[in-house]
Amino acid sequence: MKWILVKKSEGNRGNAGLKKIYQVILDDNKVITQWGKAEEITPQAKQEKSFTWSYQAKAYAYDKVEAKVSKGYELVLVA
């Protein structure tokens, strides 16, 4: 399962108006998060976290998505 979230940048360093992208990818008992500028092809950063059980990974992924939505990110894709 994959979630893609975007938010308009509020930066003061010339990036105001550009979009930030945050991706959460759930792969069995592993969660991969990637983030960066939506206008760039490759993500700025990537983090992987593995869990013993798949239900733990699922709960972690949902928490990540909810945290970003609460910070103003818009959910644009769930696949």
C-alpha positions in Angstrom: 0.0 0.0 0.0 1.2 3.5 -0.8 0.1 7.0 0.3 1.3 10.2 -1.3 0.7 13.5 0.5 1.6 17.0 -0.7 1.7 20.5 0.9 2.6 23.9 -0.4 5.9 25.1 1.0 5.7 28.0 3.5 9.5 28.5 3.4 11.1 31.9 3.7 14.2 30.9 1.6 12.8 31.3 -1.9 10.8 28.0 -1.8 7.5 29.6 -1.0 4.8 28.2 -3.2 6.7 25.0 -4.2 5.1 21.7 -3.2 6.6 19.3 -0.6 5.8 15.6 -1.1 5.8 12.9 1.5 5.3 9.2 0.6 4.6 6.3 2.9 5.0 2.8 1.4 3.8 -0.2 3.4 5.5 -3.5 2.2 4.5 -6.4 4.5 6.4 -5.7 7.7 8.4 -2.8 6.4 7.6 0.9 6.0 9.5 3.2 3.7 9.0 6.9 4.0 10.4 9.3 1.3 10.2 13.1 1.1 11.4 16.1 -0.8 10.3 18.6 -3.4 7.4 17.5 -5.6 9.1 19.3 -8.6 12.2 17.0 -8.4 12.3 13.5 -9.7 14.3 11.9 -6.9 13.3 12.1 -3.2 15.4 14.3 -1.0 15.5 11.7 1.8 14.4 8.1 2.5 13.9 6.1 5.6 13.1 2.4 6.1 11.8 0.8 9.2 11.2 -2.9 9.7 8.9 -4.5 12.2 8.5 -8.1 13.6 4.8 -8.2 12.6 3.0 -6.7 9.6 0.2 -5.3 11.9 2.9 -3.2 13.6 4.1 -1.8 10.3 0.5 -1.1 9.3 -0.1 0.9 12.5 3.1 2.8 12.1 2.3 3.7 8.5 -1.2 4.9 9.4 0.3 7.0 12.2 2.8 8.6 9.8 -0.1 9.5 7.3 -2.3 10.9 10.1 0.6 13.0 11.5 1.2 14.6 8.1 -2.5 15.2 7.5 -2.7 17.0 10.9 0.2 19.2 9.7 -1.7 20.3 6.6 -0.6 17.8 4.0 -3.3 16.8 1.5 -3.7 13.1 0.7 -3.6 12.8 -3.1 -3.1 9.1 -3.7 -3.7 5.8 -2.0 -2.7 2.8 -4.0 
